[in-house]
Amino acid sequence: MSSPDFKTLFQEEEEEEEEEFFWDARKTMISKDGNHLPVLVSGSVLRSKSGEIQGIILDARDISRQLETEQKLAESEKRYRDLYRLAPFMYHSLTPDGTILESNQTELDALGYSHEEFVGKNLLDFVPLELLENTRKKFEDGLKTRKADTELSFVRKDGSLMPVSLKAIWQNDENGQPIFSRSMMVDISDRKKAEEQRRKSELLLKESEELYRMVVDTSPDPIIVLDLNGRILRASKRTFNLFGATARKSLINKRAIRFVAPEDRRWVMQEFRNVLERGKPKTMEFRIIRADGIPHPIEINVSLLKNEQGEVLSFIGVIRDIAERKRLEKEVLIRQEAIESSIGPILLADMDGKVTHANFAFLNLFGYSSEQKVLEQSIESLWKKEKPSEKIIETVQNEGVWRGERLGHDLKGNEFSLDVQIPLILDTSDDPIGLVCFLYDITLRKETEIKMRETSKMAALGEFVSGTAHEINNPIGIISGNAQYLLAKLDYDSLRKMGRREFNKFREAIEMINKHSLRCGGITQKLLAFGRGGIKTTMIPVSINTFIKDVLSIVGHQFELSEIKVVQDLKRLPRLQANADQMNQVFMNLLLNARTAMSKGGTLRVSSKIVESGNIQVEVEDTGEGIPEENMERIFEPFFTTRETGEGTGLGLAVVYSIVKAHHGNIRVQSKPGKGTRAILDLPLKVA
């Protein structure tokens, strides 16, 4: 079907005189000013009456603009190629010279050609020779009117003919010149066969009126017969069903035009006149008004019924119910528009999960400048895998849908939480043809949930410390009161009876009890204050490094006994406004937690420094057993602990969290099971 190369024009003509007489070839010519100019060279052989070659006629046409248009058109078409590739209808795009730019798989399957055999060729190459001129004229007429609605026939690869109903619309450039067309075709082989059968029936009807009536009455298709004034003479049973008529009198002898939708009546009447004047059948689409008043789309093929003398007797119309076809066409358009205009990110993919289309909302969320950047990527590559072994696409293929939450990221590395839903796309036969991926950005919702959990933690902690303080306040008061009573009873007689050494030990013990009971009382008062609305802190200039060193000096022997190596990296820091007792409590809890996590020994690293934000940052890192991922969200909850009963209360990190927040700071914990835990504190130098 391709044209021979121009260089071999004469040679091939001599060898195969009967096969070729016309050629087209794209060449490059050099203009007078030295520019390379693309041209379309057309050549035909000039023969004498005896058939001898007299010469060759050449015609060269500048196709620079055409090539530029073809390039723009190809870029535009690529965006929609995968969208209509698996559509239930045949689609293709053409240039003004008839070159096929693209064809969907449905059309290729119907004609039997591969993509390479069909795309890039001229559409007229696939038209049977006897219909070539007529088809060429239809093509030219469509180019002039910028649209086409006609019937054509194409040659399949196996040599058979496929009649089609074709609708096309031409797209213009900014100057109003056509640049490409979009065409939809429907295989009407069955209809043509039916029409052929009906034509044979018409011949039989000419011989016998009775037979004619019988065929009309018993036809499996809706058939209607009109006189030349448009009155209904006869209608098949299927016609009554289609029109919703319940009795013969509902249609017979009525003017057919009254059943046509008002907006279509004028042109329908004109088309019937054209059939009568030209004597050629005509297929048209319009809406009828059923007996229930509901408009209904139909396609009717109208022809003339003549007697043996060639006199026109009546119109005969073979009707096709196209409501379902119209519904499908509208559904395809609506779905396309819905995908593009959706505010939610949507992806289309093939059955293997490769992206075939991404709407604007997706490109905007993920930071892609164009759809080309994401095409052919796997859907699963667009977010982080929580379970590497999970096979999402396989789940969709087997179960029809998958839903879950994933962490996505744009091209700049910004992360966001996604609610993902992936159902199958089914065709009209309920066979799977692809996947659709709906994405919902739930980052704000997740952040809100985290804040609510933190608020809940603080409320629970406040409730806990308030109750605990009340519980221990009374016994502490009793201990302190009795200690003061014993101190008051120590006089000279007691000294004389016990001896000075024993007296001093006894007095020191009582003073120690009194001192620490008073200290516990102070702590419970702070807990009560926290429970009523937060920890009241008395801020003084303190050294964070001093707190760390003091706590390490107190618990250092415990690390030695547990075979834990302590590494300090404490940078020189300015003094910080903080509560000394509470800071001691923070580092004591963090260091003891690290020691507990390294029951079999390990390394403790404690560091401090000034970070870029101007805050003091302290890190306490151990090489212990780590925290399971499922427990990370609960580590600051009061009473939450993974230790055995009696080994811990689950209050250490809850208290640390409260104290750090009271100092307008922040604490975060990073951990991997089996690889240790790191606690990171950020404390501002100036407290607001």
DAZIKA-V251667 format. One record per pair of residues at least 12 apart in sequence whose C-alpha atoms are under 6 Angstrom apart, sorted by the first residue. I is the first residue (numbers start at 1). J is the second residue. D is the distance in Angstrom with one decimal. If there is no record, write none. Layout:
BEGIN
<<I	J	D> <I	J	D>>
END
This chain:
BEGIN
<<1	125	5.9> <3	23	5.6> <21	44	5.5> <21	45	5.7> <22	43	5.8> <22	44	4.5> <23	42	5.6> <23	43	5.1> <24	41	5.7> <24	42	4.5> <25	40	5.7> <25	41	5.2> <26	39	5.7> <26	40	4.5> <27	39	5.4> <38	63	5.8> <38	64	5.7> <39	60	6.0> <39	61	5.2> <39	62	4.5> <39	63	5.1> <40	60	5.5> <40	61	5.1> <41	59	5.6> <41	60	4.4> <42	58	5.6> <42	59	5.1> <43	57	5.5> <43	58	4.5> <44	56	5.7> <44	57	5.4> <82	356	5.6> <85	104	4.2> <85	105	5.2> <86	105	6.0> <90	106	5.4> <90	107	4.5> <90	184	5.6> <90	185	5.0> <91	103	5.8> <91	104	5.6> <91	183	5.6> <91	184	4.6> <92	183	5.4> <93	181	5.4> <93	182	4.7> <94	180	5.4> <94	181	5.2> <95	180	4.6> <98	122	5.2> <98	123	5.6> <99	120	5.9> <99	121	5.6> <99	122	4.3> <100	119	5.2> <100	120	5.1> <100	121	5.7> <100	122	5.9> <101	119	6.0> <101	120	5.9> <102	119	5.7> <111	156	4.6> <112	157	5.3> <113	157	6.0> <126	154	5.5> <126	155	5.4> <127	154	4.8> <127	155	6.0> <146	169	5.9> <146	170	4.8> <147	168	5.3> <147	169	4.4> <147	170	5.9> <148	167	5.4> <148	168	4.9> <149	166	5.8> <149	167	4.5> <150	165	6.0> <150	166	5.4> <151	164	5.6> <151	165	4.5> <151	166	5.7> <152	164	5.5> <163	188	5.6> <163	189	5.5> <164	186	5.3> <164	187	4.6> <164	188	5.0> <165	185	5.5> <165	186	5.2> <166	184	5.8> <166	185	4.5> <167	183	5.6> <167	184	5.4> <168	182	5.5> <168	183	4.1> <169	181	5.4> <169	182	5.6> <216	236	5.2> <217	236	4.3> <217	237	6.0> <222	236	5.8> <222	238	4.6> <222	239	4.3> <222	319	5.2> <223	235	5.7> <223	236	5.4> <223	317	5.7> <223	318	4.7> <223	319	5.9> <224	316	5.9> <224	317	5.2> <225	315	5.7> <225	316	4.5> <226	314	5.7> <226	315	5.0> <227	314	4.6> <228	314	5.5> <230	255	5.6> <230	256	5.9> <231	253	5.4> <231	254	5.4> <231	255	4.3> <231	256	5.8> <232	252	5.2> <232	253	5.0> <232	254	5.7> <233	252	5.8> <243	290	4.8> <244	290	5.7> <244	291	5.2> <245	291	5.9> <259	288	5.5> <259	289	5.2> <260	288	4.4> <260	289	5.8> <261	287	5.5> <261	288	5.3> <261	289	5.7> <281	302	5.4> <281	303	4.3> <282	301	5.6> <282	302	5.3> <283	300	5.6> <283	301	4.2> <284	299	5.7> <284	300	5.6> <285	298	5.8> <285	299	4.4> <286	298	5.8> <297	322	5.9> <297	323	5.4> <298	320	5.7> <298	321	4.9> <298	322	5.2> <299	319	5.7> <299	320	5.0> <300	317	6.0> <300	318	5.5> <300	319	4.3> <301	317	5.4> <301	318	5.2> <302	316	5.8> <302	317	4.4> <303	315	5.9> <303	316	5.6> <340	359	5.3> <343	361	5.8> <344	361	5.8> <345	361	4.7> <345	362	4.0> <345	439	5.3> <346	359	5.8> <346	437	5.6> <346	438	4.9> <347	436	5.7> <347	437	4.9> <348	435	5.9> <348	436	4.6> <349	434	5.8> <349	435	5.0> <350	434	4.4> <350	435	6.0> <351	434	4.7> <353	378	5.5> <353	379	5.7> <354	376	4.9> <354	377	5.4> <354	378	4.6> <355	375	5.1> <355	376	5.0> <355	377	5.6> <356	375	5.6> <366	410	4.2> <367	410	5.5> <367	411	5.7> <383	407	5.6> <383	408	4.3> <384	407	5.6> <400	423	5.7> <400	424	5.5> <401	422	5.4> <401	423	4.1> <402	421	5.8> <402	422	5.2> <403	420	5.5> <403	421	4.5> <404	419	6.0> <404	420	5.4> <405	418	5.5> <405	419	4.5> <405	420	5.8> <406	418	5.2> <416	443	5.4> <417	441	6.0> <417	442	5.4> <417	443	4.7> <418	440	5.4> <418	441	4.8> <418	442	5.5> <419	439	5.9> <419	440	5.0> <420	438	5.9> <420	439	4.9> <421	437	5.8> <421	438	5.1> <422	436	5.7> <422	437	4.5> <423	436	5.9> <457	637	5.5> <461	638	5.7> <462	531	4.0> <463	531	5.9> <465	527	5.5> <465	531	5.9> <466	528	4.9> <466	531	4.7> <469	524	4.8> <469	528	6.0> <476	517	5.8> <480	514	5.2> <480	517	5.5> <483	510	5.7> <483	514	5.4> <537	579	5.9> <538	579	5.5> <539	577	5.3> <539	578	4.5> <539	579	5.0> <540	577	5.1> <540	578	5.6> <541	575	5.5> <541	576	5.2> <541	577	4.6> <542	575	5.2> <542	576	5.3> <543	575	5.0> <547	584	5.9> <562	601	5.7> <563	601	4.8> <564	601	4.8> <564	602	4.9> <564	603	5.4> <565	603	4.7> <566	603	6.0> <566	604	4.8> <567	605	4.7> <568	605	6.0> <568	606	5.0> <568	607	5.9> <569	607	4.5> <570	607	5.0> <570	608	4.8> <571	608	5.7> <571	609	5.3> <576	685	5.4> <586	656	5.1> <589	652	5.6> <594	622	5.7> <597	624	4.8> <597	625	5.8> <598	624	4.4> <602	623	5.7> <603	622	5.9> <603	623	5.8> <604	621	5.8> <604	622	4.7> <605	620	6.0> <605	621	5.1> <606	619	5.7> <606	620	4.8> <607	619	5.3> <615	683	5.5> <615	684	4.6> <615	685	5.9> <616	682	5.7> <616	683	5.2> <617	681	5.5> <617	682	4.6> <618	680	5.8> <618	681	5.1> <619	679	5.7> <619	680	4.6> <620	678	5.7> <620	679	5.2> <621	677	5.8> <621	678	4.2> <622	676	5.4> <622	677	5.6> <623	675	5.9> <623	676	4.1> <624	676	4.4> <625	673	5.9> <625	674	4.6> <625	676	5.5> <626	671	5.6> <626	672	5.4> <626	673	4.3> <626	674	5.4> <626	675	5.9> <626	676	4.3> <626	677	5.3> <627	671	5.8> <627	673	5.4> <628	673	5.6> <636	653	5.4> <636	654	4.7> <637	654	5.8> <638	650	6.0> <638	651	5.3> <638	654	5.4> <639	651	5.5> <665	682	5.5> <665	683	4.5> <666	681	5.9> <666	682	5.2> <667	680	5.7> <667	681	4.6> <668	680	5.4>>
END
